[in-house]
Every structure is written in structure tokens, then in C-alpha cells.
Amino acid sequence: MAFEIPLADDHRDLRDAVRSLCADFPAEYWRRVDDARAYPEAFVTALTAAGWLSALIPEEYGGSGLGFTEASIILEEINRAGGNSGACHGQMYNMSTLLRAGSAEQKKEYLPKIASGELRIQSMAVTEPTTGSDTTKLKTTAVRKGDRYVVNGQKVWTSRLQHSDYMILLARTTPVDQVRKKSEGLSVFLVDVKAALAGGMTVQPIRNMVNHETNEVFFDDVEVPVENLIGEEGQGFRYILQGLNAERTLIAAECIGDGYWFVDKAVAYGNERKVFGRPIGQNQGIQFPIAQAYANIEAASLMRYKAAWLHDNGKPCGAEANMAKLLAADASWQAANACLQTHGGFGFAAEFDVERKFRETRLYQVAPISSNLILAYLGEHTLGLPRSY
Ligand SMILES: Cc1cc2nc3c(=O)[nH]c(=O)nc-3n(C[C@H](O)[C@H](O)[C@H](O)COP(=O)(O)OP(=O)(O)OC[C@H]3O[C@@H](n4cnc5c(N)ncnc54)[C@H](O)[C@@H]3O)c2cc1C
């Protein structure tokens, strides 16, 4: 089967359905949530009830069984409507580690509950304060003692933990000096958040630039039952990596949604605002950056579709997923700047929503992977240059 680029009218029903749900959560809703640094609970509940967050769970486990193209469109539409998928995108893709590497019993036990929203698995704890992007050097350990693993260490930027029943945790089960490759000896666990909180895990929220619920997490002899190990011990890094291509493709779609939101907002204001007796959008200095941003978003969207198609068809998509994320994050950031500049001083006023979306889209330059690390990946793995890190 050859790759066909979806046209604007393809997936119309899907786009309309997500748009219609998002229309119940207008700009005032997101502004209020942002202002209060609250969690958009009503929105996440509605999205779950409508089945959009279970898009990637196969029908046999109660999900919608959609592909990555469709899942990406759902997240794109949320951000395009002025919302912030970052509040709940983990619920859509964190379960993919379980789906790919989990045992039949684990899948049967958890996936239907995740699909219905009875269980939230919004959190994935990988990043650590002292090792950052150098993931395989992470220092959190999980040592097997009988029928449990005992976890010690610290994570940082663990998002949505306070709105999760389970968290995906990456920890070292074999010391790095005892493995052939540093990517070996890491394992993935499904951690019951409530049980961990009662048994030695502490959580310290990080106040940050966006309304993103994220935390420092400390593990002090936290016990995790062996049946909560996902897949084979020592192979966890591989499982997480497999999921990252999906995550990057979906995050690219969020950036694309943001990008369209900024362009629409800038066009509307450029047509409406009159200075020197004419619409500001008539000036090339205002018009061209918006047009450039639009072109970049459209191009990034094509790479997103290609990455999603490759993923859906079981083909390698590392380069495309990374490029989609890189191009889309850059395009949305450029659109954000054009939109803010178009609004002049009003771009800074909260009631215009531009400053909120500006902050939200800036994050994608850094998380879930920084642009430099994507370039390093492409340089080494796609172009065959020497490893730069
Ligand atoms: C709001 C937010 C939410 C997040 N949510 C999660 C989450 O849920 N789970 C989770 O595990 N993590 C999460 N993260 C962490 C995120 O994935 C990391 O911040 C990101 O991967 C970068 O790692 P770092 O912050 O440690 O930066 P560092 O690794 O310290 O890097 C700092 C800067 O140096 C650059 N750099 C480092 N090494 C090189 C090199 N060799 N070449 C060129 N440049 C280099 C990086 O690109 C970056 O710009 C979140 C972060 C934020 C801000």
C-alpha cells in the first residue's frame, strides 16, 4: 500500500466531532483553568466519555481501535480549538508500552479500564534531575527482593501524576557497569500511584511557566509487585523507545493544532485592527510572517501524516517521527511569534489568549524531547555522521 496524503476533507467527521466537543470548552474555560492553575477536569472527563482518549486501544479491549493518523487529528483539533492536549495526552499513548510489551493478563486487566477512563495512566516517569537527556544513565534503581521490586531514586518533571491511578516508571534493574550496553538493564514498571504514595513515594509539584501539572518524585524503598513489571526485565529502554516515535508524531500534531490556532487568530486580528487608516494585515511586515508560518505548518503536517502512516503500517518511522516533531514545534513557535507581534500590546493581555498559547507552545521546543536532541538523532542515525553526544 502506498502512502496517500490525507486531503482537507478526509476525516471530516472525526474533525467535526472533536470540534463539536471542544466548542463546549471555549477560550474562557481554558483561561479560567490557566488562571487558577487548575486541572481541566471537566474537559478531560468529557473527552474520555466520548472515547477520544481511547483512540489507540484496540476494540477487543474496549477502545476505539483507531490509527495514529486519527489519534493525531484528535490532538490537533483540541489544540486548534484553543485547548491544551498536554493536560491529558498521556492517557492516549502511555498505555502503548503496556499494549506492546505487557502480558496477556496485564492487557486484559488494565486496558479495558483505561479505555473506559476508570483508570488513568497519564504519567510516565523517565527524566531525572542529574542525568536529563542522557536517559540511559538514569540512577533510579529497582532491586528485586522476592516477589517485589524495591525502588529508590528520584524523578523530575513527572507530569499529571496527581491525576493518574498508574504511572509508567523506567528504572535500572541491573547496574550500568554490569551490562553490555548502557541501554540494557533498564526496566519498565506499572506503578500503582496510591499504593506508592502510602509506601514511600513523595511528590513535590513544580510551579512552571505553563499550567502543566508536573512534579519531582522521590522513591524511598517503594515496593512494586513483580507482576507489575512490563515485559522482560532489562529490556525497558527498548519498550520506551518504541513508544517515543508514537509520542513524537502525536506531539507534532498538537504543535500543528497550535500553529493553525495562531494563524487563524492572527489573520482575524490582522483584518480587523485598523491603524493608520487601514487593516494592519495589509502591511507586508505583518502579513508575510503569518503566511510563512502557515506554509511551515502545512509542511510539518505532511511530515506528521507520513510518520503516522508509517507507524500505522508497521514500518520504521524514527526519522519521520522526529522530523515531524522538530518541524511542527518550530512551525508553531514561529506562528506564535507572528501572532503575538500581530496583536501588538494586546498580545500580552490574558483575555486575548495569545500569551497563554504562546507559553504552552514554547514547551514543545524542550519537551518531551529538545530540538537539539532530535537534530543529534538525525545527524547520527539518518545521515550517518559521528555521534555528537
Ligand atoms: C513541563 C514539562 C513537562 C515534562 N513532562 C515530563 C514527563 O511527564 N515525563 C518525563 O519523563 N519527562 C518530562 N519532562 C522532561 C523533558 O522530557 C526534559 O525536560 C527534556 O527531555 C530535556 O531534558 P532536560 O530538561 O534534563 O535538559 P538537559 O538534558 O539538561 O539539556 C538542557 C539543554 O541542553 C541541550 N543539550 C543537552 N545535551 C546536548 C547535546 N549533546 N547536544 C546539544 N544540545 C544538548 C538540550 O537540548 C537542552 O536544550 C517534562 C519537562 C517539562 C518542562
PDBQT file of the ligand as one rigid body, heavy atoms in Angstrom, charges set to zero:
ROOT
HETATM    1  C1  LIG A 401       6.548  20.990  31.579  1.00  0.00    +0.000 C 
HETATM    2  C2  LIG A 401       7.381  19.761  31.372  1.00  0.00    +0.000 A 
HETATM    3  C3  LIG A 401       6.776  18.510  31.410  1.00  0.00    +0.000 A 
HETATM    4  C4  LIG A 401       7.540  17.367  31.284  1.00  0.00    +0.000 A 
HETATM    5  N1  LIG A 401       6.944  16.132  31.424  1.00  0.00    +0.000 NA
HETATM    6  C5  LIG A 401       7.716  15.020  31.508  1.00  0.00    +0.000 A 
HETATM    7  C6  LIG A 401       7.139  13.753  31.842  1.00  0.00    +0.000 A 
HETATM    8  O1  LIG A 401       5.924  13.623  32.027  1.00  0.00    +0.000 OA
HETATM    9  N2  LIG A 401       7.968  12.686  31.993  1.00  0.00    +0.000 N 
HETATM   10  C7  LIG A 401       9.316  12.784  31.829  1.00  0.00    +0.000 A 
HETATM   11  O2  LIG A 401       9.999  11.779  31.972  1.00  0.00    +0.000 OA
HETATM   12  N3  LIG A 401       9.890  13.963  31.474  1.00  0.00    +0.000 NA
HETATM   13  C8  LIG A 401       9.130  15.079  31.329  1.00  0.00    +0.000 A 
HETATM   14  N4  LIG A 401       9.695  16.293  31.021  1.00  0.00    +0.000 N 
HETATM   15  C9  LIG A 401      11.150  16.369  30.874  1.00  0.00    +0.000 C 
HETATM   16  C10 LIG A 401      11.583  16.644  29.442  1.00  0.00    +0.000 C 
HETATM   17  O3  LIG A 401      11.441  15.478  28.681  1.00  0.00    +0.000 OA
HETATM   18  C11 LIG A 401      13.031  17.151  29.518  1.00  0.00    +0.000 C 
HETATM   19  O4  LIG A 401      12.982  18.449  30.115  1.00  0.00    +0.000 OA
HETATM   20  C12 LIG A 401      13.684  17.203  28.182  1.00  0.00    +0.000 C 
HETATM   21  O5  LIG A 401      13.844  15.915  27.662  1.00  0.00    +0.000 OA
HETATM   22  C13 LIG A 401      15.073  17.862  28.285  1.00  0.00    +0.000 C 
HETATM   23  O6  LIG A 401      15.803  17.301  29.331  1.00  0.00    +0.000 OA
HETATM   24  P1  LIG A 401      16.431  18.243  30.465  1.00  0.00    +0.000 P 
HETATM   25  O7  LIG A 401      15.414  19.218  30.897  1.00  0.00    +0.000 OA
HETATM   26  O8  LIG A 401      17.053  17.401  31.500  1.00  0.00    +0.000 OA
HETATM   27  O9  LIG A 401      17.538  19.063  29.695  1.00  0.00    +0.000 OA
HETATM   28  P2  LIG A 401      19.086  18.723  29.597  1.00  0.00    +0.000 P 
HETATM   29  O10 LIG A 401      19.280  17.324  29.146  1.00  0.00    +0.000 OA
HETATM   30  O11 LIG A 401      19.756  19.160  30.832  1.00  0.00    +0.000 OA
HETATM   31  O12 LIG A 401      19.507  19.702  28.402  1.00  0.00    +0.000 OA
HETATM   32  C14 LIG A 401      19.494  21.115  28.579  1.00  0.00    +0.000 C 
HETATM   33  C15 LIG A 401      19.690  21.764  27.226  1.00  0.00    +0.000 C 
HETATM   34  O13 LIG A 401      20.924  21.329  26.685  1.00  0.00    +0.000 OA
HETATM   35  C16 LIG A 401      20.749  20.749  25.404  1.00  0.00    +0.000 C 
HETATM   36  N5  LIG A 401      21.678  19.618  25.255  1.00  0.00    +0.000 N 
HETATM   37  C17 LIG A 401      21.960  18.650  26.172  1.00  0.00    +0.000 A 
HETATM   38  N6  LIG A 401      22.846  17.793  25.644  1.00  0.00    +0.000 NA
HETATM   39  C18 LIG A 401      23.119  18.206  24.389  1.00  0.00    +0.000 A 
HETATM   40  C19 LIG A 401      23.945  17.726  23.337  1.00  0.00    +0.000 A 
HETATM   41  N7  LIG A 401      24.698  16.636  23.470  1.00  0.00    +0.000 N 
HETATM   42  N8  LIG A 401      23.946  18.410  22.159  1.00  0.00    +0.000 NA
HETATM   43  C20 LIG A 401      23.224  19.539  22.018  1.00  0.00    +0.000 A 
HETATM   44  N9  LIG A 401      22.424  20.037  22.972  1.00  0.00    +0.000 NA
HETATM   45  C21 LIG A 401      22.371  19.376  24.135  1.00  0.00    +0.000 A 
HETATM   46  C22 LIG A 401      19.298  20.279  25.373  1.00  0.00    +0.000 C 
HETATM   47  O14 LIG A 401      18.818  20.247  24.050  1.00  0.00    +0.000 OA
HETATM   48  C23 LIG A 401      18.602  21.347  26.221  1.00  0.00    +0.000 C 
HETATM   49  O15 LIG A 401      18.250  22.420  25.404  1.00  0.00    +0.000 OA
HETATM   50  C24 LIG A 401       8.941  17.465  31.084  1.00  0.00    +0.000 A 
HETATM   51  C25 LIG A 401       9.539  18.729  31.008  1.00  0.00    +0.000 A 
HETATM   52  C26 LIG A 401       8.784  19.865  31.163  1.00  0.00    +0.000 A 
HETATM   53  C27 LIG A 401       9.461  21.209  31.119  1.00  0.00    +0.000 C 
ENDROOT
TORSDOF 0
